[in-house]
Amino acid sequence: MARGIEIREAHFPGRAQIDAYGNGGFRFADMSHRGSILCLPSGIHGWQVEPDQPLDMALFERVLAEAGDIEFLLVGTGMSIRPIPPELRSVLRAANISSDPMSTGAAVRTYNVMLAESRAVAAALIAV
């Protein structure tokens, strides 16, 4: 029996380099995603964040849930660099995660290099 359209949470179950970014999304693993993404050890997930939204703990719950497999978190903050709030940086540091904010383009390039080196890297990328 045919069912209607099923909308599921955006998730790619694997690690993949980011092939392209811009126009409000990303291309990876022969697919594209409109919106922001989290690149984690468990895969690439859609990330509900607006470009000017404050970076708070709630946005990084999924990152913290996988903290045991992450040493470096690259935070692509859009077109310009925004600092990571001190309380969030402290929580990440307590989970043994080094965090580094940078523009989304720089974060994509750095993520690809670190992923190719098999580093324990994750990325939180705000779409541009």
ZAMARGU-4260 file (C-alpha; in steps of 0.2 Angstrom, whole numbers, plus 5000, padded with zeros to 4 digits):
<rodrens>
0) 5000/5000/5000 | 5007/5017/4995 | 5011/5029/5009 | 5012/5048/5008 | 5029/5057/5008
5) 5039/5053/5023 | 5050/5068/5029 | 5065/5062/5040 | 5079/5071/5049 | 5093/5075/5037
10) 5107/5062/5040 | 5121/5055/5030 | 5128/5039/5040 | 5146/5041/5037 | 5161/5053/5036
15) 5163/5062/5020 | 5173/5077/5014 | 5163/5093/5009 | 5165/5095/4990 | 5157/5112/4989
20) 5148/5125/5000 | 5138/5141/4996 | 5121/5146/4990 | 5114/5141/5007 | 5120/5123/5008
25) 5133/5110/5005 | 5138/5096/4994 | 5146/5080/5000 | 5146/5061/4995 | 5137/5065/4979
30) 5123/5073/4988 | 5118/5091/4993 | 5110/5098/5008 | 5101/5115/5010 | 5105/5123/5027
35) 5118/5121/5040 | 5126/5104/5045 | 5135/5095/5059 | 5149/5084/5053 | 5152/5071/5067
40) 5159/5054/5069 | 5141/5046/5067 | 5139/5055/5051 | 5133/5072/5043 | 5117/5079/5051
45) 5106/5093/5047 | 5108/5107/5059 | 5094/5119/5063 | 5103/5136/5066 | 5101/5153/5059
50) 5116/5163/5053 | 5114/5177/5066 | 5108/5165/5080 | 5118/5165/5096 | 5129/5150/5098
55) 5123/5142/5114 | 5124/5125/5123 | 5108/5118/5115 | 5115/5120/5098 | 5130/5108/5102
60) 5121/5094/5112 | 5124/5082/5098 | 5142/5087/5098 | 5143/5084/5116 | 5134/5067/5115
65) 5149/5061/5104 | 5163/5070/5113 | 5172/5053/5116 | 5176/5052/5098 | 5180/5071/5095
70) 5196/5080/5099 | 5194/5095/5088 | 5178/5105/5084 | 5179/5117/5069 | 5165/5130/5070
75) 5161/5138/5054 | 5151/5154/5059 | 5146/5160/5042 | 5154/5174/5032 | 5162/5182/5047
80) 5171/5175/5062 | 5161/5175/5078 | 5168/5170/5095 | 5162/5155/5104 | 5154/5160/5121
85) 5166/5157/5136 | 5153/5146/5144 | 5151/5135/5129 | 5170/5134/5126 | 5172/5129/5144
90) 5160/5114/5142 | 5168/5109/5126 | 5185/5110/5135 | 5179/5099/5150 | 5174/5086/5137
95) 5192/5087/5130 | 5186/5095/5114 | 5197/5109/5107 | 5186/5122/5098 | 5190/5134/5085
100) 5179/5147/5077 | 5182/5153/5059 | 5172/5158/5043 | 5163/5143/5036 | 5174/5142/5021
105) 5190/5141/5031 | 5181/5128/5042 | 5176/5117/5027 | 5194/5118/5020 | 5202/5114/5037
110) 5189/5100/5040 | 5193/5092/5024 | 5212/5092/5027 | 5210/5085/5045 | 5198/5072/5039
115) 5210/5066/5026 | 5223/5065/5040 | 5211/5053/5049 | 5211/5066/5064 | 5197/5065/5077
120) 5188/5081/5070 | 5171/5087/5069 | 5163/5102/5061 | 5148/5113/5065 | 5145/5123/5049
125) 5133/5137/5047 | 5127/5138/5028 | 5132/5153/5018
</rodrens>
